[in-house]
Amino acid sequence: MELEFDGEIWEWRGPAPHHFVTVPPDESAAIEATSALTSYGWGCIPVAARVGSTDFTTALIPKDGCYALPLKAAVRRAEGLDVGDHVDVRLVLDV
């Protein structure tokens, strides 16, 4: 399954701060429909992602009825991104 969307980067300021982009509701619903086949625990879904020209792997995290895409520091540095920036995202799920 391949999905494309855009979203705003936000920061979670927990004990281990991290940056995310929320997967929109329609795309999250499509991902949720495959979760029995793709989740490896706690509802996390492994994906291959592209932001800008940077490819990376990560796992989507369920949050508030949608999924959150973690943006690694290396991705943010490579693309010159920060909180509040809008990005185009491409996800590939192995279903």
Secondary structure, 3 states (H helix, E strand, C coil): CEEEEEEEEEEECCCCCEEEEEECHHHHHHHHHCHHHHCCCCCCEEEEEEECCEEEEEEEEEECCEEEEEECHHHHHHHCCCCCCEEEEEEECCC
